[in-house]
Each structure stands twice: as C-alpha cells, then as structure tokens.
Amino acid sequence: MFPVLLTIIIINIIYVSLFTLRVILVIKGYRVVASFLSMAEVFVYLMGLTIVLDNLDNPVNIAAYCLGWGMGVFLGSKIEARLALGYIVFDVVVDSLEIEIPMKIREQGYGVTSWVADGKDGQRLVIKILAKRNYEKKLRDLVISLSPKAFIISYEPNKMNGGFLLKNLNPVQN
C-alpha cells in the first residue's frame, strides 16, 4: 500500500509542477517550449491517472493524490521563481534632491528614465527602471542602498518594444 501512495504523490508532484511551468511559459510567450513540456506533462498525467483509477477503492489514495497536487503547485511555482523568466519594471519615487540616483543606477547597466513629479509634500523624482527578472533582488538592494526611504513598486510588463531593451539589458557584474 505504501509504495502505491508514494508513487501517486511523486507522480502528481511531477505532473502538477510540469503543468504549472507550462502555464507560466505560455503566459510569458514561450509557446514552443511549453508545447514540448506539455508532452511530458500528459505522459506523467496518464501514468498517474491509471494508478489512481486502479486504486480508487482506498480513500487514502485519493488523499495522496490531493497531497501530491498541492506539493506540485508549490514546487512548480518555486521552479518558475528560480528560472525568473521575463522582465521586471521598477517605479521608484524619491526626494527630488536625490538627482544623482538615476545616473548611479545607469552606471550599473540598467535602463533608467526619470522625471520630476508633484507629490503630497512637494516635488519628487520618479524613476522607471527595466531589468531582467533574475536581477530583481540585486536591483531592489541597489535602489534601497542609494535611497533607504525610496517608494518602490515593481511589476512584470507583458509587452514591450524599442528603447534600452533592444540595446542591452545586462547590468554590470561586480
């Protein structure tokens, strides 16, 4: 009985991890890779489904299926976060006197656009930064080191063209 439970859990972890990655790849525009991944996904799914359907007489097997599903979602999302596919945009708001910040960020290889805006307490400097998603933590740490009180909003863009992106999007490696 235990080998069947473990098999159901492992197969579902693999299946749902592949499923999660495939969906994320499709959303991010990697349709060809997602198509190939889906072949492995459906193979694992059919193998697991066969085992589960052959053992539906035991509710513990169904619980194992559910446990494997939940663990697969968790693992798939951790894998995607590790891959860090795509890009990140930072909108940063700092005091208007911190005019050297955009240049310091540019010196690290990031694409930066900045402008002065009106805030509740006066003028602020707004900075927009585009980077590969795998540089998100490094970029956040850089901004906070330059302006510890910076207001930062980050998000993933879904469509882009032109600008700094086409030239170079790899920051300086230190």
VOGU-3710 file (C-alpha; in Angstrom, 3 decimals, decimal comma):
1> mfpvlltiii> 0,000/0,000/0,000  2,773/2,447/0,929  4,558/2,132/-2,443  1,282/2,969/-4,241  0,753/6,059/-2,026  4,282/7,263/-2,592  4,022/6,658/-6,336  0,758/8,625/-6,519  2,282/11,535/-4,591  5,504/11,622/-6,639
11> iniiyvslft> 3,725/11,338/-9,981  1,344/14,145/-9,041  4,189/16,378/-7,855  5,915/15,876/-11,201  2,711/16,299/-13,214  1,495/19,446/-11,481  4,978/21,003/-11,488  5,119/20,483/-15,251  1,558/21,806/-15,586  2,402/24,926/-13,579
21> lrvilvikgy> 5,553/25,594/-15,588  3,718/25,044/-18,881  1,007/27,568/-17,999  3,591/30,145/-16,923  5,626/29,569/-20,093  2,532/30,102/-22,260  1,666/33,307/-20,389  5,225/34,600/-20,831  5,209/33,806/-24,560  7,417/30,688/-24,619
31> rvvasflsma> 4,822/28,712/-26,581  7,191/26,277/-28,350  8,948/25,272/-25,117  5,550/24,949/-23,434  4,329/22,684/-26,224  7,249/20,281/-25,755  6,853/20,400/-21,980  3,161/19,520/-22,365  4,098/16,196/-23,996  5,998/15,145/-20,878
41> evfvylmglt> 3,202/16,544/-18,721  0,465/14,489/-20,370  2,590/11,315/-20,256  3,124/11,690/-16,500  -0,553/12,586/-16,043  -1,792/9,474/-17,840  0,586/7,239/-15,878  -0,585/8,741/-12,603  -4,251/8,688/-13,552  -4,011/4,986/-14,398
51> ivldnldnpv> -2,550/4,211/-10,973  -5,145/6,322/-9,164  -8,101/4,899/-11,095  -6,872/1,365/-10,435  -6,792/2,149/-6,689  -9,901/4,266/-6,094  -11,183/1,742/-3,543  -8,978/3,318/-0,872  -9,698/6,938/0,217  -6,070/7,248/1,360
61> niaayclgwg> -5,020/7,034/-2,304  -7,308/9,952/-3,130  -5,790/11,905/-0,235  -2,317/11,076/-1,609  -3,416/12,405/-4,999  -4,553/15,681/-3,385  -1,336/15,964/-1,359  0,789/15,408/-4,463  -1,252/18,019/-6,340  -0,668/20,684/-3,681
71> mgvflgskie> 3,023/19,880/-3,437  3,289/20,020/-7,232  1,804/23,515/-7,356  4,271/24,646/-4,695  7,269/23,042/-6,419  6,271/24,335/-9,870  5,999/27,891/-8,584  9,385/27,600/-6,829  10,987/26,349/-10,065  9,494/29,236/-12,030
81> arlalgyivf> 10,712/31,757/-9,441  14,183/30,231/-9,705  14,128/30,487/-13,509  12,951/34,134/-13,212  11,783/34,347/-16,809  10,873/37,704/-18,258  11,419/41,260/-17,108  10,644/43,493/-14,168  9,848/47,202/-14,097  10,550/49,266/-11,018
91> dvvvdsleie> 8,739/52,540/-10,429  10,748/54,360/-7,779  9,833/57,644/-6,073  12,500/59,511/-4,103  13,028/63,022/-2,822  13,648/65,451/-5,696  17,045/66,352/-4,235  18,338/62,816/-4,909  19,079/63,644/-8,549  22,259/61,533/-8,665
101> ipmkireqgy> 20,357/58,248/-8,210  19,368/57,678/-11,879  22,990/58,102/-13,008  24,262/55,701/-10,330  21,702/53,106/-11,431  22,656/53,619/-15,105  26,314/53,079/-14,159  25,293/49,580/-13,045  23,943/48,845/-16,544  20,205/49,314/-16,037
111> gvtswvadgk> 17,870/51,231/-18,336  16,568/54,271/-16,445  14,080/57,011/-17,253  13,417/59,734/-14,694  11,340/62,872/-14,311  10,224/65,315/-11,645  6,667/64,927/-10,358  4,477/66,656/-7,783  3,811/64,706/-4,580  1,777/65,485/-1,470
121> dgqrlvikil> 4,786/67,048/0,249  6,381/68,690/-2,784  8,419/67,659/-5,758  9,646/64,096/-6,105  11,927/62,347/-8,532  10,217/59,425/-10,292  12,481/56,749/-11,741  11,420/53,931/-14,055  13,860/51,019/-14,381  13,663/47,972/-16,631
131> akrnyekklr> 15,647/44,815/-15,847  15,621/41,078/-16,352  13,603/39,407/-13,610  16,589/37,469/-12,324  18,153/40,845/-11,337  15,137/41,909/-9,262  16,691/41,416/-5,818  20,013/42,960/-6,874  18,194/45,993/-8,307  15,970/46,395/-5,234
141> dlvislspka> 19,031/46,218/-2,969  20,809/48,821/-5,139  17,884/51,259/-5,019  17,487/50,862/-1,256  21,228/51,342/-0,729  21,025/54,620/-2,683  17,779/55,788/-1,061  16,637/53,815/2,005  13,268/55,635/2,109  12,504/55,103/-1,597
151> fiisyepnkm> 8,927/54,183/-2,509  9,179/51,215/-4,887  6,541/49,470/-6,957  7,643/46,554/-9,132  5,683/44,657/-11,750  6,136/42,450/-14,783  5,425/44,041/-18,159  3,744/41,802/-20,706  4,512/43,637/-23,953  7,469/45,870/-24,822
161> nggfllknln> 9,321/47,226/-27,824  12,123/49,686/-28,511  14,185/51,679/-26,081  17,012/50,460/-23,896  15,675/46,896/-24,039  16,892/46,376/-27,594  20,408/47,609/-26,819  21,474/45,973/-23,569  19,689/44,639/-20,549  22,523/43,052/-18,594
171> pvqn> 23,717/45,126/-15,660  27,369/45,473/-14,805  28,655/42,409/-12,967  30,519/43,249/-9,784
//
